[in-house]
């Protein structure tokens, strides 16, 4: 495989990412994943240097779509950022369930964007099913999850994970929700039934129903440029019910739009949909 030096990769990404609507700052710590994909592509094209690939991009406009695919970061794990999920269980879900019950609704709907191999939508499902103190046993939660990478969606459908991906889960959940399989863990079928997975890009896709919860963590608000982050926030606002919850990542940059979202009190990385739809 072609060896790409960091001294060559950084200026290449600083040139290419803005053309795709991404920001370089979001990629600084995860650029190794992008580097491996580009190196494989250079081998396929029989190119030796990033300067050659830059010329190839200029001459073959369709190649930008391939480069865009290489920029999808797929790092994830269950119960990532424990305090955020603890807040979801203890404060957010009870409030949303109480509101739904008051509106004579029998379910909540969630949309998980950039779901990778399924850890985050499945984590939400586990929070809903396994919290022994849950006051919403008369309600159900339906989750639609998307990722632009078809390979990751296929992995999510298999729902088989290495032990390291489960280490942040509450201790008893691993045994209750998974069974061992050749040194890995398969999520039990009952926790997968209400999670629908599809290969789709956030920039083109959206659910056909209002959402109570949107998960968009370490994705759009990490990697999109300012215009992309603003458009994403407006998109979420348009499809969410008032008072709905938006979960983001620890280092995500959410636009300051108090007319659309405000921080959820006492819950890390969670925003409340303000106003009306």
Secondary structure, 3 states (H helix, E strand, C coil): CCCCCHHHHHHHHHHHHHHHCECHHHHCCCHHHHHHHHHHHHHHHCCCCHHHHHHHHHHCCCHHHHHHHHCCCCCCCCCCCHHHHHHHHHHHHHHHHHHHHHCCCCEEEEEEECCCCCHHHHHHHHHHHHCCCCCCCCCEEEEEEEECCHHHHHHHHHCEECHHHHCCCCCCHHHHHEEEECCEEEECHHHCCCEEEEECCCCCCCCCCCEEEEECCCCHHHHECHHHHHHHHHHHHHHEEEEEEEECCCCCCCCCCCCCEEECCCCCCEEEECCCC
